[in-house]
Amino acid sequence: MLLVLPFENLGGDSEQECFADGLTEEMISQLGQLNPKRLGVIARTSAIQYKATKKSIREIAAELHISFACVPRWERPVRWPPHAHYRPVESKPRDQTHLWSATYDHDLRGSRCATPRQFL
């Protein structure tokens, strides 16, 4: 089982919390469609309870009986330049092994209203 923790909003703009939640929901939805018979993804309603938690990934893994966790971060600077980036990090909670991470940047110039689907 895979847990996608709620996106952590690193930009400091409280108005972006809703967008960060939308990114979480979209990532869970897309990962859940990859191969549901081989990779189960914990539902958003279970994952969202860990938003802003102080629990370690190991503690969360024990509670939800997961094998893998994705800890994503999101940042959209309040001022110029008009861009956003997010960084998902996948790990094995049991031994805290880092498996994969990447950083994605998006230029928001000319975009009046960005949606979570555009970023994933």
N, CA, C and O atoms as CSV, one atom per row, in Angstrom:
chain,resi,resn,atom,element,x,y,z
A,1,MET,N,N,0.835,-1.186,0.000
A,1,MET,CA,C,0.000,0.000,0.000
A,1,MET,C,C,0.875,1.243,0.000
A,1,MET,O,O,1.960,1.263,0.581
A,2,LEU,N,N,0.377,2.276,-0.665
A,2,LEU,CA,C,1.061,3.558,-0.777
A,2,LEU,C,C,0.213,4.649,-0.129
A,2,LEU,O,O,-0.998,4.717,-0.341
A,3,LEU,N,N,0.857,5.487,0.651
A,3,LEU,CA,C,0.202,6.648,1.239
A,3,LEU,C,C,0.789,7.903,0.602
A,3,LEU,O,O,2.007,8.078,0.571
A,4,VAL,N,N,-0.076,8.770,0.096
A,4,VAL,CA,C,0.333,10.096,-0.361
A,4,VAL,C,C,-0.069,11.059,0.744
A,4,VAL,O,O,-1.249,11.353,0.932
A,5,LEU,N,N,0.924,11.544,1.468
A,5,LEU,CA,C,0.626,12.502,2.521
A,5,LEU,C,C,0.155,13.808,1.894
A,5,LEU,O,O,0.508,14.093,0.749
A,6,PRO,N,N,-0.625,14.603,2.603
A,6,PRO,CA,C,-1.074,15.895,2.061
A,6,PRO,C,C,0.113,16.783,1.691
A,6,PRO,O,O,1.113,16.829,2.407
A,7,PHE,N,N,-0.007,17.481,0.573
A,7,PHE,CA,C,1.036,18.395,0.143
A,7,PHE,C,C,1.273,19.429,1.219
A,7,PHE,O,O,0.329,20.004,1.761
A,8,GLU,N,N,2.536,19.663,1.527
A,8,GLU,CA,C,2.906,20.695,2.474
A,8,GLU,C,C,3.123,21.990,1.701
A,8,GLU,O,O,3.921,22.033,0.765
A,9,ASN,N,N,2.417,23.038,2.091
A,9,ASN,CA,C,2.501,24.335,1.428
A,9,ASN,C,C,3.680,25.111,1.986
A,9,ASN,O,O,3.606,25.628,3.100
A,10,LEU,N,N,4.769,25.200,1.228
A,10,LEU,CA,C,5.972,25.881,1.695
A,10,LEU,C,C,6.028,27.348,1.311
A,10,LEU,O,O,6.953,28.055,1.711
A,11,GLY,N,N,5.050,27.820,0.539
A,11,GLY,CA,C,5.079,29.187,0.041
A,11,GLY,C,C,4.669,30.252,1.029
A,11,GLY,O,O,4.913,31.434,0.791
A,12,GLY,N,N,4.051,29.867,2.131
A,12,GLY,CA,C,3.665,30.843,3.132
A,12,GLY,C,C,2.356,31.567,2.840
A,12,GLY,O,O,1.915,32.383,3.649
A,13,ASP,N,N,1.729,31.288,1.709
A,13,ASP,CA,C,0.479,31.947,1.332
A,13,ASP,C,C,-0.684,31.041,1.748
A,13,ASP,O,O,-0.907,29.993,1.141
A,14,SER,N,N,-1.414,31.443,2.770
A,14,SER,CA,C,-2.498,30.605,3.288
A,14,SER,C,C,-3.603,30.366,2.258
A,14,SER,O,O,-4.343,29.387,2.356
A,15,GLU,N,N,-3.715,31.260,1.270
A,15,GLU,CA,C,-4.723,31.075,0.233
A,15,GLU,C,C,-4.401,29.896,-0.675
A,15,GLU,O,O,-5.270,29.423,-1.407
A,16,GLN,N,N,-3.162,29.419,-0.636
A,16,GLN,CA,C,-2.750,28.295,-1.477
A,16,GLN,C,C,-3.034,26.938,-0.834
A,16,GLN,O,O,-2.797,25.904,-1.459
A,17,GLU,N,N,-3.536,26.920,0.402
A,17,GLU,CA,C,-3.826,25.655,1.077
A,17,GLU,C,C,-4.839,24.814,0.306
A,17,GLU,O,O,-4.685,23.599,0.184
A,18,CYS,N,N,-5.866,25.466,-0.208
A,18,CYS,CA,C,-6.894,24.754,-0.969
A,18,CYS,C,C,-6.287,24.125,-2.225
A,18,CYS,O,O,-6.624,23.000,-2.592
A,19,PHE,N,N,-5.390,24.867,-2.875
A,19,PHE,CA,C,-4.732,24.343,-4.066
A,19,PHE,C,C,-3.838,23.156,-3.705
A,19,PHE,O,O,-3.802,22.160,-4.427
A,20,ALA,N,N,-3.116,23.263,-2.585
A,20,ALA,CA,C,-2.268,22.164,-2.125
A,20,ALA,C,C,-3.118,20.926,-1.842
A,20,ALA,O,O,-2.707,19.811,-2.164
A,21,ASP,N,N,-4.292,21.107,-1.248
A,21,ASP,CA,C,-5.196,19.981,-1.009
A,21,ASP,C,C,-5.668,19.370,-2.324
A,21,ASP,O,O,-5.803,18.151,-2.433
A,22,GLY,N,N,-5.919,20.219,-3.324
A,22,GLY,CA,C,-6.308,19.727,-4.638
A,22,GLY,C,C,-5.202,18.920,-5.294
A,22,GLY,O,O,-5.475,17.925,-5.966
A,23,LEU,N,N,-3.945,19.340,-5.105
A,23,LEU,CA,C,-2.807,18.573,-5.624
A,23,LEU,C,C,-2.751,17.191,-4.977
A,23,LEU,O,O,-2.499,16.192,-5.651
A,24,THR,N,N,-2.986,17.142,-3.674
A,24,THR,CA,C,-2.990,15.861,-2.967
A,24,THR,C,C,-4.052,14.939,-3.549
A,24,THR,O,O,-3.782,13.777,-3.852
A,25,GLU,N,N,-5.245,15.460,-3.701
A,25,GLU,CA,C,-6.351,14.659,-4.227
A,25,GLU,C,C,-6.058,14.172,-5.650
A,25,GLU,O,O,-6.339,13.021,-5.986
A,26,GLU,N,N,-5.500,15.041,-6.473
A,26,GLU,CA,C,-5.193,14.673,-7.856
A,26,GLU,C,C,-4.102,13.607,-7.920
A,26,GLU,O,O,-4.195,12.675,-8.719
A,27,MET,N,N,-3.069,13.736,-7.086
A,27,MET,CA,C,-1.996,12.745,-7.085
A,27,MET,C,C,-2.518,11.385,-6.627
A,27,MET,O,O,-2.173,10.360,-7.216
A,28,ILE,N,N,-3.338,11.367,-5.593
A,28,ILE,CA,C,-3.927,10.111,-5.119
A,28,ILE,C,C,-4.763,9.478,-6.226
A,28,ILE,O,O,-4.682,8.272,-6.457
A,29,SER,N,N,-5.553,10.282,-6.899
A,29,SER,CA,C,-6.406,9.782,-7.981
A,29,SER,C,C,-5.581,9.190,-9.117
A,29,SER,O,O,-5.882,8.098,-9.598
A,30,GLN,N,N,-4.547,9.900,-9.547
A,30,GLN,CA,C,-3.734,9.408,-10.665
A,30,GLN,C,C,-2.933,8.170,-10.294
A,30,GLN,O,O,-2.854,7.231,-11.086
A,31,LEU,N,N,-2.338,8.149,-9.109
A,31,LEU,CA,C,-1.582,6.967,-8.688
A,31,LEU,C,C,-2.497,5.766,-8.488
A,31,LEU,O,O,-2.104,4.630,-8.755
A,32,GLY,N,N,-3.705,6.012,-8.025
A,32,GLY,CA,C,-4.662,4.931,-7.822
A,32,GLY,C,C,-5.094,4.253,-9.101
A,32,GLY,O,O,-5.569,3.117,-9.071
A,33,GLN,N,N,-4.938,4.928,-10.222
A,33,GLN,CA,C,-5.329,4.365,-11.519
A,33,GLN,C,C,-4.197,3.609,-12.212
A,33,GLN,O,O,-4.442,2.935,-13.212
A,34,LEU,N,N,-2.967,3.704,-11.709
A,34,LEU,CA,C,-1.832,3.078,-12.389
A,34,LEU,C,C,-1.983,1.570,-12.530
A,34,LEU,O,O,-1.988,1.044,-13.644
A,35,ASN,N,N,-2.104,0.889,-11.429
A,35,ASN,CA,C,-2.260,-0.564,-11.433
A,35,ASN,C,C,-2.905,-0.979,-10.113
A,35,ASN,O,O,-2.225,-1.486,-9.221
A,36,PRO,N,N,-4.206,-0.766,-9.987
A,36,PRO,CA,C,-4.878,-0.983,-8.701
A,36,PRO,C,C,-4.751,-2.403,-8.143
A,36,PRO,O,O,-4.863,-2.600,-6.933
A,37,LYS,N,N,-4.519,-3.384,-9.002
A,37,LYS,CA,C,-4.376,-4.764,-8.510
A,37,LYS,C,C,-3.029,-4.990,-7.834
A,37,LYS,O,O,-2.900,-5.865,-6.978
A,38,ARG,N,N,-2.018,-4.198,-8.222
A,38,ARG,CA,C,-0.673,-4.382,-7.663
A,38,ARG,C,C,-0.276,-3.299,-6.674
A,38,ARG,O,O,0.536,-3.539,-5.780
A,39,LEU,N,N,-0.844,-2.106,-6.829
A,39,LEU,CA,C,-0.487,-0.994,-5.950
A,39,LEU,C,C,-1.746,-0.331,-5.417
A,39,LEU,O,O,-2.441,0.383,-6.140
A,40,GLY,N,N,-2.027,-0.572,-4.157
A,40,GLY,CA,C,-3.157,0.095,-3.523
A,40,GLY,C,C,-2.720,1.453,-3.000
A,40,GLY,O,O,-1.600,1.609,-2.515
A,41,VAL,N,N,-3.600,2.426,-3.100
A,41,VAL,CA,C,-3.303,3.776,-2.626
A,41,VAL,C,C,-4.322,4.134,-1.548
A,41,VAL,O,O,-5.530,4.021,-1.756
A,42,ILE,N,N,-3.824,4.561,-0.409
A,42,ILE,CA,C,-4.690,4.958,0.708
A,42,ILE,C,C,-5.574,6.124,0.271
A,42,ILE,O,O,-5.107,7.058,-0.381
A,43,ALA,N,N,-6.837,6.061,0.635
A,43,ALA,CA,C,-7.812,7.089,0.252
A,43,ALA,C,C,-7.488,8.450,0.862
A,43,ALA,O,O,-6.873,8.546,1.924
A,44,ARG,N,N,-7.915,9.492,0.164
A,44,ARG,CA,C,-7.690,10.861,0.604
A,44,ARG,C,C,-8.253,11.122,1.990
A,44,ARG,O,O,-7.635,11.830,2.785
A,45,THR,N,N,-9.414,10.561,2.291
A,45,THR,CA,C,-10.036,10.794,3.596
A,45,THR,C,C,-9.174,10.245,4.733
A,45,THR,O,O,-9.194,10.785,5.839
A,46,SER,N,N,-8.423,9.183,4.473
A,46,SER,CA,C,-7.505,8.653,5.491
A,46,SER,C,C,-6.208,9.440,5.523
A,46,SER,O,O,-5.642,9.663,6.593
A,47,ALA,N,N,-5.732,9.862,4.353
A,47,ALA,CA,C,-4.455,10.592,4.266
A,47,ALA,C,C,-4.551,11.995,4.861
A,47,ALA,O,O,-3.606,12.467,5.492
A,48,ILE,N,N,-5.683,12.659,4.664
A,48,ILE,CA,C,-5.824,14.058,5.060
A,48,ILE,C,C,-5.710,14.256,6.573
A,48,ILE,O,O,-5.374,15.348,7.032
A,49,GLN,N,N,-5.987,13.208,7.344
A,49,GLN,CA,C,-5.881,13.334,8.801
A,49,GLN,C,C,-4.435,13.574,9.259
A,49,GLN,O,O,-4.203,13.964,10.404
A,50,TYR,N,N,-3.471,13.342,8.370
A,50,TYR,CA,C,-2.063,13.538,8.711
A,50,TYR,C,C,-1.520,14.881,8.238
A,50,TYR,O,O,-0.312,15.114,8.284
A,51,LYS,N,N,-2.403,15.760,7.786
A,51,LYS,CA,C,-1.967,17.095,7.382
A,51,LYS,C,C,-1.450,17.832,8.618
A,51,LYS,O,O,-2.142,17.924,9.631
A,52,ALA,N,N,-0.248,18.345,8.522
A,52,ALA,CA,C,0.403,19.105,9.605
A,52,ALA,C,C,0.624,18.275,10.867
A,52,ALA,O,O,0.715,18.829,11.962
A,53,THR,N,N,0.711,16.965,10.723
A,53,THR,CA,C,0.956,16.116,11.887
A,53,THR,C,C,2.411,16.191,12.315
A,53,THR,O,O,3.288,16.496,11.506
A,54,LYS,N,N,2.659,15.920,13.549
A,54,LYS,CA,C,4.023,15.861,14.074
A,54,LYS,C,C,4.520,14.414,14.138
A,54,LYS,O,O,5.650,14.158,14.556
A,55,LYS,N,N,3.674,13.480,13.723
A,55,LYS,CA,C,4.051,12.068,13.758
A,55,LYS,C,C,5.114,11.780,12.705
A,55,LYS,O,O,5.137,12.399,11.641
A,56,SER,N,N,5.987,10.838,13.014
A,56,SER,CA,C,7.004,10.431,12.047
A,56,SER,C,C,6.351,9.544,10.986
A,56,SER,O,O,5.279,8.977,11.197
A,57,ILE,N,N,7.022,9.442,9.851
A,57,ILE,CA,C,6.504,8.596,8.783
A,57,ILE,C,C,6.438,7.139,9.244
A,57,ILE,O,O,5.563,6.389,8.811
A,58,ARG,N,N,7.339,6.749,10.100
A,58,ARG,CA,C,7.334,5.380,10.646
A,58,ARG,C,C,6.081,5.137,11.504
A,58,ARG,O,O,5.474,4.068,11.431
A,59,GLU,N,N,5.700,6.129,12.314
A,59,GLU,CA,C,4.495,6.003,13.137
A,59,GLU,C,C,3.242,5.924,12.259
A,59,GLU,O,O,2.348,5.117,12.513
A,60,ILE,N,N,3.187,6.757,11.237
A,60,ILE,CA,C,2.040,6.759,10.327
A,60,ILE,C,C,1.947,5.424,9.598
A,60,ILE,O,O,0.859,4.869,9.441
A,61,ALA,N,N,3.084,4.917,9.156
A,61,ALA,CA,C,3.115,3.625,8.451
A,61,ALA,C,C,2.584,2.502,9.332
A,61,ALA,O,O,1.851,1.632,8.862
A,62,ALA,N,N,2.951,2.520,10.596
A,62,ALA,CA,C,2.470,1.499,11.523
A,62,ALA,C,C,0.956,1.582,11.707
A,62,ALA,O,O,0.280,0.557,11.792
A,63,GLU,N,N,0.430,2.798,11.768
A,63,GLU,CA,C,-1.017,2.982,11.941
A,63,GLU,C,C,-1.809,2.518,10.728
A,63,GLU,O,O,-2.876,1.921,10.872
A,64,LEU,N,N,-1.289,2.793,9.525
A,64,LEU,CA,C,-2.032,2.493,8.299
A,64,LEU,C,C,-1.580,1.220,7.587
A,64,LEU,O,O,-2.165,0.830,6.577
A,65,HIS,N,N,-0.543,0.575,8.110
A,65,HIS,CA,C,-0.019,-0.665,7.517
A,65,HIS,C,C,0.370,-0.461,6.050
A,65,HIS,O,O,-0.063,-1.210,5.174
A,66,ILE,N,N,1.186,0.556,5.797
A,66,ILE,CA,C,1.616,0.859,4.437
A,66,ILE,C,C,3.061,0.412,4.225
A,66,ILE,O,O,3.836,0.289,5.173
A,67,SER,N,N,3.405,0.171,2.962
A,67,SER,CA,C,4.772,-0.190,2.602
A,67,SER,C,C,5.545,0.985,2.025
A,67,SER,O,O,6.769,1.044,2.136
A,68,PHE,N,N,4.820,1.933,1.400
A,68,PHE,CA,C,5.457,3.062,0.735
A,68,PHE,C,C,4.729,4.355,1.090
A,68,PHE,O,O,3.525,4.359,1.347
A,69,ALA,N,N,5.485,5.451,1.097
A,69,ALA,CA,C,4.903,6.758,1.384
A,69,ALA,C,C,5.462,7.793,0.417
A,69,ALA,O,O,6.637,7.755,0.052
A,70,CYS,N,N,4.607,8.708,0.014
A,70,CYS,CA,C,5.005,9.838,-0.811
A,70,CYS,C,C,4.781,11.089,0.032
A,70,CYS,O,O,3.668,11.360,0.482
A,71,VAL,N,N,5.859,11.846,0.238
A,71,VAL,CA,C,5.797,13.059,1.046
A,71,VAL,C,C,6.018,14.239,0.102
A,71,VAL,O,O,7.163,14.585,-0.187
A,72,PRO,N,N,4.935,14.867,-0.388
A,72,PRO,CA,C,5.082,15.940,-1.365
A,72,PRO,C,C,5.106,17.324,-0.726
A,72,PRO,O,O,4.511,17.559,0.326
A,73,ARG,N,N,5.811,18.229,-1.395
A,73,ARG,CA,C,5.874,19.624,-0.975
A,73,ARG,C,C,5.518,20.510,-2.157
A,73,ARG,O,O,5.811,20.180,-3.306
A,74,TRP,N,N,4.887,21.634,-1.865
A,74,TRP,CA,C,4.389,22.545,-2.901
A,74,TRP,C,C,4.783,23.956,-2.532
A,74,TRP,O,O,4.696,24.350,-1.369
A,75,GLU,N,N,5.221,24.724,-3.528
A,75,GLU,CA,C,5.552,26.123,-3.258
A,75,GLU,C,C,5.197,26.980,-4.462
A,75,GLU,O,O,5.581,26.693,-5.597
A,76,ARG,N,N,4.458,28.035,-4.180
A,76,ARG,CA,C,4.174,29.068,-5.171
A,76,ARG,C,C,4.527,30.389,-4.518
A,76,ARG,O,O,3.785,30.884,-3.670
A,77,PRO,N,N,5.657,30.963,-4.908
A,77,PRO,CA,C,6.059,32.226,-4.289
A,77,PRO,C,C,4.975,33.284,-4.408
A,77,PRO,O,O,4.293,33.374,-5.429
A,78,VAL,N,N,4.820,34.080,-3.367
A,78,VAL,CA,C,3.789,35.116,-3.333
A,78,VAL,C,C,4.103,36.207,-4.354
A,78,VAL,O,O,3.188,36.798,-4.928
A,79,ARG,N,N,5.357,36.473,-4.579
A,79,ARG,CA,C,5.762,37.523,-5.516
A,79,ARG,C,C,6.434,36.925,-6.742
A,79,ARG,O,O,6.465,35.709,-6.931
A,80,TRP,N,N,6.968,37.814,-7.565
A,80,TRP,CA,C,7.656,37.430,-8.802
A,80,TRP,C,C,8.813,36.495,-8.482
A,80,TRP,O,O,9.416,36.682,-7.425
A,81,PRO,N,N,9.173,35.529,-9.272
A,81,PRO,CA,C,8.637,35.228,-10.594
A,81,PRO,C,C,7.365,34.388,-10.501
A,81,PRO,O,O,7.156,33.676,-9.519
A,82,PRO,N,N,6.525,34.473,-11.517
A,82,PRO,CA,C,5.254,33.731,-11.485
A,82,PRO,C,C,5.463,32.265,-11.860
A,82,PRO,O,O,5.193,31.853,-12.988
A,83,HIS,N,N,5.939,31.501,-10.911
A,83,HIS,CA,C,6.123,30.078,-11.155
A,83,HIS,C,C,5.754,29.308,-9.889
A,83,HIS,O,O,5.551,29.880,-8.818
A,84,ALA,N,N,5.676,28.022,-10.053
A,84,ALA,CA,C,5.386,27.153,-8.916
A,84,ALA,C,C,6.203,25.886,-9.092
A,84,ALA,O,O,6.535,25.494,-10.210
A,85,HIS,N,N,6.518,25.260,-7.984
A,85,HIS,CA,C,7.161,23.960,-8.108
A,85,HIS,C,C,6.699,23.037,-6.990
A,85,HIS,O,O,6.312,23.469,-5.904
A,86,TYR,N,N,6.757,21.754,-7.303
A,86,TYR,CA,C,6.431,20.763,-6.294
A,86,TYR,C,C,7.446,19.645,-6.355
A,86,TYR,O,O,8.083,19.410,-7.382
A,87,ARG,N,N,7.584,18.960,-5.233
A,87,ARG,CA,C,8.592,17.913,-5.127
A,87,ARG,C,C,8.021,16.737,-4.349
A,87,ARG,O,O,7.902,16.805,-3.125
A,88,PRO,N,N,7.668,15.664,-5.038
A,88,PRO,CA,C,7.264,14.446,-4.334
A,88,PRO,C,C,8.500,13.626,-3.959
A,88,PRO,O,O,9.448,13.542,-4.740
A,89,VAL,N,N,8.493,13.035,-2.793
A,89,VAL,CA,C,9.582,12.182,-2.330
A,89,VAL,C,C,8.958,10.866,-1.883
A,89,VAL,O,O,8.084,10.851,-1.016
A,90,GLU,N,N,9.406,9.763,-2.473
A,90,GLU,CA,C,8.864,8.456,-2.105
A,90,GLU,C,C,9.889,7.715,-1.263
A,90,GLU,O,O,11.086,7.745,-1.546
A,91,SER,N,N,9.401,7.052,-0.225
A,91,SER,CA,C,10.294,6.319,0.668
A,91,SER,C,C,9.614,5.060,1.188
A,91,SER,O,O,8.406,4.874,1.041
A,92,LYS,N,N,10.425,4.201,1.799
A,92,LYS,CA,C,9.916,3.031,2.510
A,92,LYS,C,C,9.948,3.383,3.993
A,92,LYS,O,O,11.025,3.498,4.577
A,93,PRO,N,N,8.793,3.554,4.601
A,93,PRO,CA,C,8.748,4.004,6.004
A,93,PRO,C,C,9.404,3.049,6.993
A,93,PRO,O,O,9.979,3.490,7.988
A,94,ARG,N,N,9.326,1.751,6.734
A,94,ARG,CA,C,9.822,0.788,7.718
A,94,ARG,C,C,11.302,1.038,8.040
A,94,ARG,O,O,11.692,1.083,9.207
A,95,ASP,N,N,12.116,1.198,6.997
A,95,ASP,CA,C,13.538,1.436,7.235
A,95,ASP,C,C,13.972,2.845,6.805
A,95,ASP,O,O,15.160,3.168,6.818
A,96,GLN,N,N,12.999,3.674,6.426
A,96,GLN,CA,C,13.198,5.061,6.018
A,96,GLN,C,C,14.173,5.189,4.847
A,96,GLN,O,O,14.987,6.110,4.790
A,97,THR,N,N,14.068,4.240,3.918
A,97,THR,CA,C,14.875,4.257,2.707
A,97,THR,C,C,14.271,5.224,1.701
A,97,THR,O,O,13.076,5.172,1.408
A,98,HIS,N,N,15.109,6.103,1.179
A,98,HIS,CA,C,14.688,7.043,0.135
A,98,HIS,C,C,14.677,6.277,-1.188
A,98,HIS,O,O,15.702,5.726,-1.589
A,99,LEU,N,N,13.526,6.236,-1.873
A,99,LEU,CA,C,13.418,5.495,-3.123
A,99,LEU,C,C,13.501,6.385,-4.355
A,99,LEU,O,O,14.129,6.023,-5.350
A,100,TRP,N,N,12.864,7.551,-4.286
A,100,TRP,CA,C,12.759,8.385,-5.477
A,100,TRP,C,C,12.304,9.779,-5.088
A,100,TRP,O,O,11.552,9.954,-4.129
A,101,SER,N,N,12.768,10.774,-5.843
A,101,SER,CA,C,12.248,12.131,-5.711
A,101,SER,C,C,12.526,12.883,-7.005
A,101,SER,O,O,13.400,12.507,-7.787
A,102,ALA,N,N,11.785,13.925,-7.209
A,102,ALA,CA,C,11.953,14.764,-8.395
A,102,ALA,C,C,11.386,16.142,-8.071
A,102,ALA,O,O,10.558,16.291,-7.173
A,103,THR,N,N,11.839,17.134,-8.808
A,103,THR,CA,C,11.312,18.482,-8.661
A,103,THR,C,C,10.717,18.903,-9.989
A,103,THR,O,O,11.351,18.766,-11.035
A,104,TYR,N,N,9.496,19.417,-9.946
A,104,TYR,CA,C,8.791,19.859,-11.136
A,104,TYR,C,C,8.511,21.349,-11.019
A,104,TYR,O,O,7.971,21.806,-10.011
A,105,ASP,N,N,8.876,22.108,-12.047
A,105,ASP,CA,C,8.647,23.545,-12.070
A,105,ASP,C,C,7.666,23.897,-13.173
A,105,ASP,O,O,7.686,23.302,-14.251
A,106,HIS,N,N,6.804,24.872,-12.893
A,106,HIS,CA,C,5.810,25.322,-13.864
A,106,HIS,C,C,5.807,26.842,-13.934
A,106,HIS,O,O,5.740,27.524,-12.911
A,107,ASP,N,N,5.880,27.357,-15.145
A,107,ASP,CA,C,5.808,28.794,-15.388
A,107,ASP,C,C,4.327,29.175,-15.451
A,107,ASP,O,O,3.574,28.612,-16.244
A,108,LEU,N,N,3.920,30.114,-14.631
A,108,LEU,CA,C,2.504,30.484,-14.558
A,108,LEU,C,C,2.173,31.740,-15.358
A,108,LEU,O,O,1.027,32.189,-15.343
A,109,ARG,N,N,3.153,32.315,-16.057
A,109,ARG,CA,C,2.865,33.500,-16.880
A,109,ARG,C,C,1.838,33.128,-17.944
A,109,ARG,O,O,1.956,32.096,-18.605
A,110,GLY,N,N,0.843,33.971,-18.096
A,110,GLY,CA,C,-0.200,33.738,-19.085
A,110,GLY,C,C,-1.289,32.787,-18.610
A,110,GLY,O,O,-2.243,32.525,-19.343
A,111,SER,N,N,-1.162,32.270,-17.401
A,111,SER,CA,C,-2.163,31.357,-16.851
A,111,SER,C,C,-2.997,32.116,-15.828
A,111,SER,O,O,-2.494,32.514,-14.777
A,112,ARG,N,N,-4.255,32.309,-16.136
A,112,ARG,CA,C,-5.115,33.069,-15.217
A,112,ARG,C,C,-5.508,32.256,-14.006
A,112,ARG,O,O,-5.581,32.781,-12.895
A,113,CYS,N,N,-5.761,30.978,-14.213
A,113,CYS,CA,C,-6.212,30.138,-13.100
A,113,CYS,C,C,-5.642,28.732,-13.292
A,113,CYS,O,O,-6.118,27.973,-14.136
A,114,ALA,N,N,-4.634,28.395,-12.515
A,114,ALA,CA,C,-4.035,27.078,-12.606
A,114,ALA,C,C,-4.868,26.073,-11.817
A,114,ALA,O,O,-5.423,26.401,-10.768
A,115,THR,N,N,-4.949,24.854,-12.329
A,115,THR,CA,C,-5.663,23.786,-11.630
A,115,THR,C,C,-4.674,22.699,-11.261
A,115,THR,O,O,-3.646,22.555,-11.922
A,116,PRO,N,N,-4.964,21.920,-10.206
A,116,PRO,CA,C,-4.052,20.847,-9.801
A,116,PRO,C,C,-3.734,19.870,-10.935
A,116,PRO,O,O,-2.609,19.377,-11.008
A,117,ARG,N,N,-4.672,19.580,-11.805
A,117,ARG,CA,C,-4.448,18.625,-12.887
A,117,ARG,C,C,-3.317,19.086,-13.823
A,117,ARG,O,O,-2.617,18.252,-14.398
A,118,GLN,N,N,-3.136,20.398,-13.978
A,118,GLN,CA,C,-2.080,20.915,-14.843
A,118,GLN,C,C,-0.691,20.630,-14.298
A,118,GLN,O,O,0.281,20.643,-15.053
A,119,PHE,N,N,-0.582,20.377,-13.026
A,119,PHE,CA,C,0.727,20.202,-12.392
A,119,PHE,C,C,1.155,18.751,-12.303
A,119,PHE,O,O,2.342,18.487,-12.111
A,120,LEU,N,N,0.263,17.820,-12.429
A,120,LEU,CA,C,0.612,16.416,-12.258
A,120,LEU,C,C,0.518,15.635,-13.540
A,120,LEU,O,O,0.784,14.433,-13.551
